[in-house]
């Protein structure tokens, strides 16, 4: 019989599971001084000049040292990535992985405009935005202070960040922009252009995931109702 922690680990959808594991492992390695954060940030000069191609991946895996701020970011990343993967991408691992790949490539392409060395925060915020737009009926409670509809979640978090840091967070804005482009071409554009979905994954990408073992059974209707109930953030 699996231990509770092991059971919880394997209950998390596969993409969210390994992304979260990689993020935690990266911060632990940096905390133990086995890896230097300067070896992880995105620098095009270093990537192409010194062939340090791993930086194209590690820029999405480092959220800072182990701290309360790190736990806050991990909570939101894992929570909304999992809810998105378990609901709208249930049984469609290839499509969810493609969403992350699209978002990552877009963020890397835009990074020279922002000068951001680490892009994990805007990547996770783009998922928060997409989840929020796809769940307009969900009611959320912010720290027990007030209740609002899910589509306002990114803006509530943005405003809270401004109050805390007294500056407009570029990473959140970048995540909103990337998430909105994906949401528009996946959910709005097909309705006005005969079902065309320009951001859907190509067939070769789906074939890469077709050999995976069958996914867990779809979420029962009773469990799916949680998306429509008020939840705290």
Buried (B, 14 or more C-beta within 10 A) or exposed (E): EEEEEEEEEEEBBBBBBEBBEBBBEBBEBBEEEEBEBEEBBBBEEBBEEEEBEEBBEBBBBBBBEBEEEBEEBBEBBBBBBBBBBBBBBBEBBBBBBBBBEBBBEBBBEBBEEBEBBBBBBBBBBBBBBBBBBBBEEBEBEBEEEEEBEBBBBBBBBBEBBEEEEEEEBBBBBBBBBBBBBBBEBBBEBBEEEEEEEEBBBEEEBBEEBEEEEEEEEEBEEEEEEEBEEEBEB
